Amino acid sequence: MKKEIKAVIFDMDGVIIDSEASYLQFDLEFARRKNPDVTIDQLYGMVGASKEDAWTIFARAIDNGQTWEELRSEFRASTDVFSHMDYRAIFRSEVTEVLRLLKEKGYLVALASSTQMDIIMRVLNENQIASYFDIIVSGSQFRQSKPNPEIYFYTAGQLGVTPEECLVIEDSTLGITAASRAGMIIAALIDDRFGFDRSLAHYEIRNLDEIPGLPVLAL
């Protein structure tokens, strides 16, 4: 018998905030300082990828002989991406009402993001939604990033539920894969800009306000 959903776990980048395209513009600016012919299409594979995979794609696009480690180090030394971000401008405003409704109906709510904790808290606090989450988990707490399912197993454990009792809201291939490997139910937010593979998701949604109407919740 299928277990009922007791918890809803949100990814952050690409879900709660539409950040991925904004971050990619910083990558493109840096890339073009190295090779003016680089196009944004060549960098799309960086979105949602692990650190090594993303910067390997970057190094391949630039093709100037530098390693991905050298390029990433130089980028981080020369570009302060986070200080330039306006997280209220890229916040998906429907999130607040969805979170409010989930809590009202008694669901546990968590955030499981690969982003570092200080940036997570900045996003949540600036958009006044931190109080809705029962637990907030950063990928920096783990040795391996998504698609390793560890972050999702940990989050379920901290919530006191089984993975099968969790609905995950994800957008990227790696995030969807991680949640699938954890044995969770997945609703994938559709974003066709980056070629994400949503085949492992149980549901596809175009807007977060569709979450309360999903068959596993039916609020």
Protein Blocks (a to p, Z undefined) as FASTA:
>chain_A
ZZddfbdcddfehplpcfklmmmmmmmmmmmmmomkbcfklmmmmgopafklmmmmmmmm
nonopafklmmmmmmmmpcfklmpcfklmpcfklmmmmmmmmmnopacddddfbdfklmm
mmmmmnopmmmpmbdcdfklpmbdcfbfklmmmmmmmnopafklpccddfbfklmmmmmm
nopacdddddfknopafklpmbdcfbfklmmmpmkloZZ
